[in-house]
Amino acid sequence: SKKAEKRVLINIAYRVPLQNYVVEFPAGLNDSGNIEECCLKELKDEAGYVGRIIQEFDFSSYMTYTDPWKSDDNTVVVLMEVDLDSEANAQQKQQLEDTENIKTEMLSLDYFMAVSYTHLRAHETREDLVCRLLLE
């Protein structure tokens, strides 16, 4: 069964400003205002899979900012599960926009060791934390 091994879905996406490929998780802009709807859509569009949300980390009391030195862009992390044995995922088919160049990979969880840390800068407060996740 494909379920036997826990894996992490990643995107290898070409980003024009960097003129290079980057490794990232499926993600997108929440144009609808509905986090669940956005997550399911981005997973289907970028990775070609149907999934289900199993845990959401709600940062509504304080936002997790991605680049606070230049913008107020923020992030909400959502943990999802993809059943690779389901009929809905039998034929993986991305639905990319013409400008998107994304390859999807499933990596064994054994490849990852997560180390997280939080640090405060002079302009940050407890309500305005910057969190970063390092994968080694």
DSSP file (Angstrom, degrees, kcal/mol; ACC not computed):
  #  RESIDUE AA STRUCTURE BP1 BP2  ACC     N-H-->O    O-->H-N    N-H-->O    O-->H-N    TCO  KAPPA ALPHA  PHI   PSI    X-CA   Y-CA   Z-CA
    1    1 A S    >         0   0    0      0, 0.0     3,-1.0     0, 0.0     4,-0.2   0.000 360.0 360.0 360.0 145.8    0.0    0.0    0.0
    2    2 A K  G >   +     0   0    0      1,-0.2     3,-0.5     2,-0.1    82,-0.0   0.682 360.0  67.5 -70.4 -17.3    1.1    3.5   -0.7
    3    3 A K  G 3  S+     0   0    0      1,-0.2    -1,-0.2     3,-0.1     4,-0.0   0.653  74.3  88.4 -77.4 -16.0    0.1    4.5    2.8
    4    4 A A  G <  S+     0   0    0     -3,-1.0     2,-0.5     1,-0.1    -1,-0.2   0.821  85.9  51.2 -56.8 -36.5    2.7    2.4    4.5
    5    5 A E  S <  S-     0   0    0     -3,-0.5     2,-0.4    -4,-0.2    -1,-0.1  -0.878  82.8-129.9-108.7 131.6    5.4    5.2    4.5
    6    6 A K        -     0   0    0     -2,-0.5   103,-2.4   102,-0.0   104,-0.3  -0.649  36.5-179.6 -78.0 131.7    4.7    8.7    5.8
    7    7 A R  E     -A  108   0A   0     -2,-0.4     2,-0.5   101,-0.3   101,-0.2  -0.880  26.3-132.0-131.8 161.9    5.8   11.3    3.2
    8    8 A V  E     -A  107   0A   0     99,-3.2    99,-2.8    -2,-0.3     2,-0.5  -0.956  19.9-138.0-114.5 130.6    6.0   15.0    2.7
    9    9 A L  E     +A  106   0A   0     -2,-0.5     2,-0.3    97,-0.2    97,-0.2  -0.775  29.4 176.1 -89.5 126.1    4.7   16.6   -0.5
   10   10 A I  E     -A  105   0A   0     95,-2.8    95,-2.5    -2,-0.5     2,-0.4  -0.916  22.5-137.5-127.3 156.3    6.9   19.3   -1.8
   11   11 A N  E     -AB 104  24A   0     13,-4.0    13,-2.6    -2,-0.3     2,-0.6  -0.895   1.4-155.5-107.7 142.6    6.9   21.5   -4.9
   12   12 A I  E     +AB 103  23A   0     91,-3.1    91,-2.3    -2,-0.4     2,-0.4  -0.947  32.3 178.9-113.0 105.2   10.0   22.4   -6.9
   13   13 A A  E     -AB 102  22A   0      9,-2.4     9,-2.6    -2,-0.6     2,-0.5  -0.870  31.9-126.9-119.5 139.9    8.9   25.6   -8.5
   14   14 A Y  E     - B   0  21A   0     87,-2.3     2,-0.6    -2,-0.4    87,-0.4  -0.726  25.0-162.4 -81.5 126.1   10.6   28.1  -10.8
   15   15 A R  E >>> - B   0  20A   0      5,-2.7     4,-1.3    -2,-0.5     5,-1.3  -0.945  10.1-153.1-115.5 115.0   10.5   31.6   -9.4
   16   16 A V  G >45S+     0   0    0     -2,-0.6     3,-0.6     1,-0.3    -1,-0.2   0.871  91.8  57.5 -56.3 -45.5   11.1   34.3  -11.9
   17   17 A P  G 345S+     0   0    0      0, 0.0    -1,-0.3     0, 0.0    -2,-0.0   0.839 116.6  36.9 -58.7 -29.6   12.5   36.9   -9.4
   18   18 A L  G <45S-     0   0    0     -3,-0.9    -2,-0.2     2,-0.2     3,-0.1   0.622  98.1-140.1 -91.3 -14.9   15.2   34.4   -8.3
   19   19 A Q  T <<5S+     0   0    0     -4,-1.3     2,-0.3    -3,-0.6    -3,-0.2   0.905  73.4  81.9  50.6  45.1   15.6   33.1  -11.9
   20   20 A N  E   <S-B   15   0A   0     -5,-1.3    -5,-2.7    -7,-0.1     2,-0.3  -0.971  85.9 -90.1-163.0 168.9   15.9   29.7  -10.2
   21   21 A Y  E     -B   14   0A   0     -2,-0.3     2,-0.3    -7,-0.2    -7,-0.2  -0.687  37.5-166.8 -89.0 145.3   14.0   26.7   -8.8
   22   22 A V  E     -B   13   0A   0     -9,-2.6    -9,-2.4    -2,-0.3     2,-0.5  -0.941  20.6-124.3-129.3 153.4   13.0   26.7   -5.1
   23   23 A V  E     +B   12   0A   0     -2,-0.3     2,-0.3   -11,-0.2   -11,-0.2  -0.858  48.0 144.6 -97.0 129.4   11.7   23.9   -2.9
   24   24 A E  E     -B   11   0A   0    -13,-2.6   -13,-4.0    -2,-0.5     3,-0.1  -0.941  48.3 -98.9-153.9 170.3    8.4   24.8   -1.2
   25   25 A F        -     0   0    0     -2,-0.3   -15,-0.1   -15,-0.2   -17,-0.0  -0.667  56.8 -83.7 -90.7 153.6    5.1   23.5    0.0
   26   26 A P  S    S+     0   0    0      0, 0.0     2,-0.3     0, 0.0    17,-0.1  -0.356  70.2 150.7 -54.6 135.4    2.0   23.9   -2.1
   27   27 A A        +     0   0    0     15,-0.2     2,-0.3    -3,-0.1    19,-0.0  -0.978  18.8 170.8-161.3 165.2    0.6   27.3   -1.3
   28   28 A G        -     0   0    0     -2,-0.3     2,-0.3     0, 0.0    10,-0.0  -0.986  41.4 -69.7-169.2 174.8   -1.3   30.2   -2.7
   29   29 A L        -     0   0    0     -2,-0.3     2,-1.6     1,-0.1     3,-0.2  -0.576  40.0-130.6 -77.6 138.3   -3.1   33.5   -2.2
   30   30 A N        +     0   0    0     -2,-0.3     3,-0.4     1,-0.2    -1,-0.1  -0.569  44.3 156.8 -89.9  73.5   -6.3   33.3   -0.2
   31   31 A D        +     0   0    0     -2,-1.6    -1,-0.2     1,-0.2    -2,-0.0   0.808  69.8  52.8 -68.8 -30.7   -8.4   35.3   -2.6
   32   32 A S  S    S-     0   0    0     -3,-0.2    -1,-0.2     2,-0.2     3,-0.1   0.705 102.3-127.2 -80.1 -20.3  -11.7   33.8   -1.3
   33   33 A G  S    S+     0   0    0     -3,-0.4     2,-0.7     1,-0.2    -2,-0.1   0.377  78.5 111.2  86.7  -5.3  -11.1   34.5    2.3
   34   34 A N     >  -     0   0    0      1,-0.2     4,-2.3     2,-0.0    -2,-0.2  -0.908  52.3-164.2-107.7 110.4  -11.8   30.9    3.2
   35   35 A I  H  > S+     0   0    0     -2,-0.7     4,-2.6     1,-0.2     5,-0.2   0.915  88.3  49.4 -61.6 -46.1   -8.6   29.1    4.3
   36   36 A E  H  > S+     0   0    0      1,-0.2     4,-2.3     2,-0.2     5,-0.2   0.931 112.1  48.0 -60.7 -46.3   -9.9   25.6    3.9
   37   37 A E  H  > S+     0   0    0      1,-0.2     4,-2.1     2,-0.2    -1,-0.2   0.905 112.3  49.6 -60.3 -43.3  -11.2   26.3    0.3
   38   38 A C  H  X S+     0   0    0     -4,-2.3     4,-2.7     2,-0.2     5,-0.2   0.916 110.7  49.6 -63.1 -45.2   -7.9   27.9   -0.6
   39   39 A C  H  X S+     0   0    0     -4,-2.6     4,-2.3     1,-0.2    -2,-0.2   0.928 112.1  46.4 -62.3 -47.0   -5.8   25.0    0.7
   40   40 A L  H  X S+     0   0    0     -4,-2.3     4,-1.9     1,-0.2    -1,-0.2   0.887 114.1  49.3 -63.7 -39.0   -7.8   22.3   -1.1
   41   41 A K  H  X S+     0   0    0     -4,-2.1     4,-3.1    -5,-0.2     5,-0.2   0.931 111.6  47.5 -66.2 -46.4   -7.7   24.3   -4.3
   42   42 A E  H  X>S+     0   0    0     -4,-2.7     4,-2.7     1,-0.2     5,-0.6   0.877 110.5  52.2 -66.0 -37.6   -3.9   24.9   -4.2
   43   43 A L  I  X>S+     0   0    0     -4,-2.3     4,-1.6    -5,-0.2     6,-1.3   0.929 114.8  42.7 -62.0 -44.3   -3.2   21.2   -3.5
   44   44 A K  I  X5S+     0   0    0     -4,-1.9     4,-0.8     4,-0.2    51,-0.3   0.934 119.6  42.8 -66.9 -47.5   -5.3   20.2   -6.5
   45   45 A D  I  <5S+     0   0    0     -4,-3.1    50,-2.6    49,-0.2    -2,-0.2   0.956 124.9  30.7 -65.5 -52.1   -4.0   22.9   -8.8
   46   46 A E  I  <5S+     0   0    0     -4,-2.7    -3,-0.2    -5,-0.2    -2,-0.2   0.860 136.0  22.3 -81.2 -36.9   -0.3   22.7   -7.9
   47   47 A A  I  <<S-     0   0    0     -4,-1.6    -3,-0.2    -5,-0.6    47,-0.2   0.666  93.3-127.1-106.7 -20.4    0.1   19.0   -7.0
   48   48 A G     << +     0   0    0     -5,-0.9    45,-1.0    -4,-0.8     2,-0.3   0.674  67.3 121.5  82.4  17.1   -2.8   17.4   -8.7
   49   49 A Y        -     0   0    0     -6,-1.3     2,-0.5    43,-0.1    -1,-0.3  -0.820  58.7-136.6-116.2 153.7   -4.1   15.7   -5.6
   50   50 A V        +     0   0    0     -2,-0.3    33,-0.5    33,-0.1     2,-0.2  -0.918  38.8 165.0-101.0 131.4   -7.3   15.7   -3.6
   51   51 A G        -     0   0    0     -2,-0.5     2,-0.4    31,-0.2    31,-0.2  -0.718  30.2-126.2-134.6-175.7   -6.7   15.9    0.1
   52   52 A R  E     -C   81   0B   0     29,-2.1    29,-2.7    -2,-0.2     2,-0.4  -0.994  25.7-115.0-137.8 146.3   -8.3   16.6    3.4
   53   53 A I  E     +C   80   0B   0     -2,-0.4    27,-0.2    27,-0.2     3,-0.1  -0.659  32.4 171.9 -80.5 127.6   -7.4   19.0    6.2
   54   54 A I  E     +     0   0B   0     25,-2.5     2,-0.3    -2,-0.4    26,-0.2   0.617  67.2   8.9-110.9 -18.2   -6.4   17.2    9.4
   55   55 A Q  E     -C   79   0B   0     24,-1.7    24,-2.9     2,-0.0     2,-0.4  -0.924  58.6-162.7-161.3 136.6   -5.1   20.1   11.5
   56   56 A E  E     -C   78   0B   0     -2,-0.3     2,-0.7    22,-0.2    22,-0.2  -0.981  12.8-146.9-122.3 134.1   -5.1   23.8   11.2
   57   57 A F        -     0   0    0     20,-2.0     2,-0.8    -2,-0.4    20,-0.4  -0.890  19.7-148.2 -98.3 112.8   -2.9   26.1   13.1
   58   58 A D        +     0   0    0     -2,-0.7     3,-0.3     1,-0.1     4,-0.1  -0.725  24.1 173.2 -90.7 112.4   -4.8   29.3   13.7
   59   59 A F    >   +     0   0    0     -2,-0.8     3,-0.6     1,-0.2    -1,-0.1  -0.010  41.5 119.1-102.7  28.2   -2.6   32.4   13.8
   60   60 A S  T 3  S+     0   0    0      1,-0.2     3,-0.2     3,-0.1    -1,-0.2   0.777  70.5  57.9 -68.1 -24.6   -5.5   34.8   13.9
   61   61 A S  T 3  S+     0   0    0     -3,-0.3     2,-0.3     1,-0.3    -1,-0.2   0.802 130.4   0.9 -76.1 -26.7   -4.4   36.2   17.3
   62   62 A Y  S <  S-     0   0    0     -3,-0.6    -1,-0.3    -4,-0.1     2,-0.2  -0.937  82.2-124.1-153.9 141.6   -1.0   37.1   15.8
   63   63 A M        -     0   0    0     64,-0.4     2,-0.7    -2,-0.3    66,-0.2  -0.558  11.6-132.2 -88.9 149.3    0.1   36.6   12.2
   64   64 A T  E     -D   75   0C   0     11,-0.8    11,-2.6    -2,-0.2     2,-0.3  -0.906  30.1-150.2 -97.8 112.2    3.2   34.8   11.1
   65   65 A Y  E     -D   74   0C   0     64,-0.8    66,-0.3    -2,-0.7     9,-0.3  -0.627  14.7-160.7 -90.7 141.3    4.9   37.1    8.7
   66   66 A T  S    S+     0   0    0      7,-1.6    -1,-0.1    -2,-0.3     8,-0.1   0.873  88.9   7.5 -87.5 -40.6    7.0   35.8    5.8
   67   67 A D    >>  +     0   0    0      6,-0.5     4,-2.1     4,-0.1     3,-2.0  -0.542  69.6 167.8-138.9  69.4    9.1   38.9    5.0
   68   68 A P  T 34 S+     0   0    0      0, 0.0    -1,-0.1     0, 0.0    -2,-0.0   0.688  71.3  67.2 -65.0 -17.2    8.3   41.5    7.7
   69   69 A W  T 34 S+     0   0    0      1,-0.2     3,-0.1     3,-0.0    -2,-0.0   0.700 119.8  17.2 -75.1 -16.7   11.1   43.8    6.6
   70   70 A K  T <4 S+     0   0    0     -3,-2.0     2,-0.3     1,-0.3    -1,-0.2   0.559 127.1   9.5-131.1 -12.8    9.4   44.5    3.3
   71   71 A S     <  -     0   0    0     -4,-2.1    -1,-0.3     2,-0.1    -4,-0.1  -0.962  60.0-116.5-157.7 173.2    5.7   43.6    3.5
   72   72 A D        +     0   0    0     -2,-0.3    -3,-0.0    -3,-0.1     2,-0.0   0.110  59.9 143.9-103.4  20.8    2.8   42.5    5.7
   73   73 A D        -     0   0    0     -6,-0.2    -7,-1.6    -8,-0.1    -6,-0.5  -0.353  30.1-170.6 -57.4 137.1    2.5   39.2    3.9
   74   74 A N  E     -D   65   0C   0     -9,-0.3     2,-0.4    -8,-0.1    -9,-0.2  -0.852  13.1-138.2-134.0 169.3    1.5   36.5    6.4
   75   75 A T  E     -D   64   0C   0    -11,-2.6   -11,-0.8    -2,-0.3     2,-0.4  -0.950   8.1-165.4-131.9 143.8    1.1   32.7    6.6
   76   76 A V        -     0   0    0     -2,-0.4     2,-0.4   -13,-0.1   -18,-0.1  -0.999  23.0-142.5-123.1 126.5   -1.3   30.2    8.0
   77   77 A V        -     0   0    0     -2,-0.4   -20,-2.0   -20,-0.4     2,-0.4  -0.758  18.0-173.6 -92.3 131.5    0.1   26.6    8.1
   78   78 A V  E     -C   56   0B   0     -2,-0.4     2,-0.5   -22,-0.2   -22,-0.2  -0.992  16.0-143.8-127.7 128.3   -2.4   23.8    7.4
   79   79 A L  E     -C   55   0B   0    -24,-2.9   -25,-2.5    -2,-0.4   -24,-1.7  -0.801  27.2-179.1 -92.8 127.1   -1.6   20.1    7.8
   80   80 A M  E     -C   53   0B   0     -2,-0.5     2,-0.4   -27,-0.2   -27,-0.2  -0.853  20.2-141.6-126.8 159.7   -3.3   18.0    5.1
   81   81 A E  E     -C   52   0B   0    -29,-2.7   -29,-2.1    -2,-0.3     2,-0.5  -0.970   7.9-161.1-122.0 137.8   -3.5   14.3    4.3
   82   82 A V        -     0   0    0     -2,-0.4     2,-1.0   -31,-0.2   -31,-0.2  -0.979  10.9-148.4-118.7 121.0   -3.5   12.9    0.7
   83   83 A D    >   -     0   0    0     -2,-0.5     3,-1.4   -33,-0.5     6,-0.3  -0.780  11.3-172.2 -89.4 101.9   -4.8    9.3    0.3
   84   84 A L  T 3  S+     0   0    0     -2,-1.0    -1,-0.2     1,-0.3   -81,-0.0   0.646  82.6  58.9 -71.6 -13.8   -2.7    8.0   -2.6
   85   85 A D  T 3  S+     0   0    0     -3,-0.1    -1,-0.3     3,-0.0     2,-0.1   0.533  83.4 105.6 -89.3  -7.8   -4.8    4.9   -2.7
   86   86 A S  S X  S-     0   0    0     -3,-1.4     3,-1.1     1,-0.1     4,-0.2  -0.390  78.4-124.7 -75.2 152.3   -8.1    6.8   -3.3
   87   87 A E  G >  S+     0   0    0      1,-0.3     3,-1.4     2,-0.2     4,-0.4   0.839 109.5  64.4 -62.0 -33.5   -9.7    6.8   -6.7
   88   88 A A  G 3  S+     0   0    0      1,-0.3    -1,-0.3     2,-0.1     3,-0.2   0.759 108.7  40.2 -62.8 -24.1   -9.6   10.6   -6.7
   89   89 A N  G <  S+     0   0    0     -3,-1.1     3,-0.3    -6,-0.3    -1,-0.3   0.260  83.9 101.5-108.8  11.1   -5.8   10.5   -6.7
   90   90 A A  S <  S+     0   0    0     -3,-1.4     2,-0.6     1,-0.3    -1,-0.1   0.857  88.8  38.9 -63.8 -36.0   -5.3    7.6   -9.1
   91   91 A Q  S    S-     0   0    0     -4,-0.4     2,-0.3    -3,-0.2    -1,-0.3  -0.827  83.5-152.2-118.4  90.1   -4.5   10.0  -12.0
   92   92 A Q        +     0   0    0     -2,-0.6     2,-0.4    -3,-0.3   -43,-0.1  -0.460  24.0 170.5 -63.0 122.3   -2.4   12.9  -10.6
   93   93 A K        -     0   0    0    -45,-1.0   -45,-0.2    -2,-0.3   -46,-0.1  -0.896  22.5-146.8-141.5 108.9   -3.0   15.9  -12.9
   94   94 A Q        -     0   0    0     -2,-0.4     2,-0.2   -47,-0.2   -48,-0.2  -0.350   1.9-152.7 -68.3 153.0   -1.8   19.3  -12.1
   95   95 A Q        +     0   0    0    -50,-2.6     2,-0.1   -51,-0.3   -49,-0.1  -0.614  31.3 172.9-124.6  69.3   -3.9   22.3  -13.1
   96   96 A L        -     0   0    0     -2,-0.2     2,-0.1   -50,-0.1   -50,-0.1  -0.433  33.2-116.3 -83.1 150.9   -1.2   24.9  -13.4
   97   97 A E    >   -     0   0    0     -2,-0.1     3,-1.8     1,-0.1    -1,-0.1  -0.425  37.6-103.0 -74.1 160.4   -1.5   28.4  -14.8
   98   98 A D  T 3  S+     0   0    0      1,-0.3    -1,-0.1    -2,-0.1    -2,-0.1   0.796 122.4  50.2 -56.6 -30.5    0.4   29.2  -18.0
   99   99 A T  T 3  S+     0   0    0      2,-0.0     2,-0.4     0, 0.0    -1,-0.3   0.494  92.1  97.1 -89.2  -3.7    3.0   31.1  -16.0
  100  100 A E    <   -     0   0    0     -3,-1.8     2,-0.4   -85,-0.0    -4,-0.1  -0.702  45.1-177.5 -93.8 138.1    3.6   28.3  -13.4
  101  101 A N        +     0   0    0    -87,-0.4   -87,-2.3    -2,-0.4     2,-0.4  -0.850  25.0 155.9-130.7  93.4    6.4   25.7  -13.7
  102  102 A I  E     -A   13   0A   0     -2,-0.4     2,-0.4   -89,-0.2   -89,-0.2  -0.979  25.8-168.0-130.8 129.5    6.0   23.3  -10.8
  103  103 A K  E     -A   12   0A   0    -91,-2.3   -91,-3.1    -2,-0.4     2,-0.4  -0.951  17.9-145.1-111.9 136.4    7.2   19.8  -10.3
  104  104 A T  E     -A   11   0A   0     -2,-0.4     2,-0.3   -93,-0.2   -93,-0.2  -0.839  17.5-178.4-105.6 137.8    5.7   17.8   -7.3
  105  105 A E  E     -A   10   0A   0    -95,-2.5   -95,-2.8    -2,-0.4     2,-0.6  -0.969  21.4-144.1-131.5 148.5    7.7   15.2   -5.3
  106  106 A M  E     -A    9   0A   0     -2,-0.3     2,-0.4   -97,-0.2   -97,-0.2  -0.966  25.1-170.1-109.2 116.4    6.8   13.0   -2.4
  107  107 A L  E     -A    8   0A   0    -99,-2.8   -99,-3.2    -2,-0.6     5,-0.1  -0.859  28.4-104.8-110.1 142.5    9.8   12.6    0.0
  108  108 A S  E >   -A    7   0A   0     -2,-0.4     3,-2.0  -101,-0.2     4,-0.3  -0.339  25.4-126.2 -59.7 141.1   10.0   10.2    2.8
  109  109 A L  G >  S+     0   0    0   -103,-2.4     3,-1.5     1,-0.3    -1,-0.2   0.738 106.7  75.2 -61.4 -21.4    9.6   11.9    6.2
  110  110 A D  G 3  S+     0   0    0   -104,-0.3    -1,-0.3     1,-0.3  -103,-0.1   0.720  84.9  64.3 -63.4 -21.0   12.9   10.3    7.1
  111  111 A Y  G <  S+     0   0    0     -3,-2.0     2,-0.4     2,-0.0    -1,-0.3   0.668  95.4  74.0 -74.2 -15.9   14.7   12.9    4.9
  112  112 A F    <   +     0   0    0     -3,-1.5     2,-0.4    -4,-0.3    23,-0.1  -0.808  47.0 176.2-111.0 139.1   13.5   15.7    7.2
  113  113 A M        -     0   0    0     -2,-0.4    23,-1.7     2,-0.0     2,-0.4  -0.939  26.3-147.1-131.7 112.2   14.6   16.9   10.6
  114  114 A A  E     +E  135   0D   0     -2,-0.4     2,-0.4    21,-0.2    21,-0.2  -0.633  18.5 179.0 -87.3 134.1   12.7   20.0   11.6
  115  115 A V  E     -E  134   0D   0     19,-2.0    19,-2.5    -2,-0.4     2,-0.4  -0.991   9.2-173.7-129.5 121.7   14.4   22.6   13.8
  116  116 A S  E     +E  133   0D   0     -2,-0.4     2,-0.3    17,-0.2    17,-0.2  -0.888   7.0 171.6-118.7 151.0   12.4   25.7   14.6
  117  117 A Y  E     -E  132   0D   0     15,-1.4    15,-1.6    -2,-0.4     2,-0.4  -0.989  17.5-150.9-150.6 155.3   13.4   28.8   16.4
  118  118 A T  E     -E  131   0D   0     -2,-0.3     2,-0.4    13,-0.2    13,-0.2  -0.992  15.6-178.9-127.9 135.5   11.8   32.2   17.1
  119  119 A H  E     -E  130   0D   0     11,-1.0    11,-0.6    -2,-0.4     2,-0.4  -0.985  18.9-134.7-135.3 150.3   13.8   35.4   17.6
  120  120 A L        -     0   0    0     -2,-0.4     2,-0.2     9,-0.1     9,-0.1  -0.830  14.4-162.0-103.1 137.4   12.7   38.9   18.4
  121  121 A R    >   -     0   0    0     -2,-0.4     3,-1.7     4,-0.1     9,-0.0  -0.658  41.0 -95.3-106.2 170.9   14.1   42.0   16.7
  122  122 A A  T 3  S+     0   0    0      1,-0.3    -1,-0.0    -2,-0.2    -2,-0.0   0.829 124.5  46.2 -57.2 -34.7   13.8   45.5   18.0
  123  123 A H  T 3  S+     0   0    0      2,-0.0     2,-0.3     5,-0.0    -1,-0.3   0.459  97.9  89.8 -90.5  -0.6   10.6   46.3   16.0
  124  124 A E    <   -     0   0    0     -3,-1.7     2,-0.2     2,-0.0     5,-0.1  -0.707  53.1-170.1-100.4 149.0    8.8   43.0   16.9
  125  125 A T    >   -     0   0    0     -2,-0.3     3,-1.5     3,-0.2    -4,-0.1  -0.687  45.6 -90.4-121.6 177.7    6.5   42.4   19.8
  126  126 A R  T 3  S+     0   0    0      1,-0.3     3,-0.4    -2,-0.2    -2,-0.0   0.808 130.4  50.2 -60.5 -28.8    5.0   39.2   21.3
  127  127 A E  T 3  S+     0   0    0      1,-0.2   -64,-0.4   -65,-0.0    -1,-0.3   0.526 112.2  48.9 -84.6  -5.8    2.0   39.8   19.0
  128  128 A D  S <  S+     0   0    0     -3,-1.5    -1,-0.2   -66,-0.1    -3,-0.2  -0.460  79.1 162.5-133.2  58.3    4.3   40.3   15.9
  129  129 A L        -     0   0    0     -3,-0.4   -64,-0.8   -66,-0.2     2,-0.6  -0.475  32.5-142.1 -84.6 150.2    6.7   37.3   16.0
  130  130 A V  E     -E  119   0D   0    -11,-0.6   -11,-1.0    -2,-0.2     2,-0.4  -0.962  22.1-173.0-108.2 120.7    8.8   36.0   13.2
  131  131 A C  E     -E  118   0D   0     -2,-0.6     2,-0.4   -66,-0.3   -13,-0.2  -0.931   1.8-171.3-115.7 138.3    9.0   32.2   13.1
  132  132 A R  E     -E  117   0D   0    -15,-1.6   -15,-1.4    -2,-0.4     2,-0.5  -0.980  12.2-149.3-130.2 142.7   11.3   30.3   10.8
  133  133 A L  E     -E  116   0D   0     -2,-0.4     2,-0.5   -17,-0.2   -17,-0.2  -0.949  11.9-161.1-112.3 124.1   11.5   26.6   10.1
  134  134 A L  E     -E  115   0D   0    -19,-2.5   -19,-2.0    -2,-0.5     2,-0.6  -0.877   3.2-157.7-104.1 134.1   14.8   25.1    9.1
  135  135 A L  E      E  114   0D   0     -2,-0.5   -21,-0.2   -21,-0.2   -23,-0.1  -0.955 360.0 360.0-110.0 119.9   15.0   21.8    7.4
  136  136 A E              0   0    0    -23,-1.7    -1,-0.1    -2,-0.6   -22,-0.1   0.376 360.0 360.0-113.3 360.0   18.4   20.1    7.8
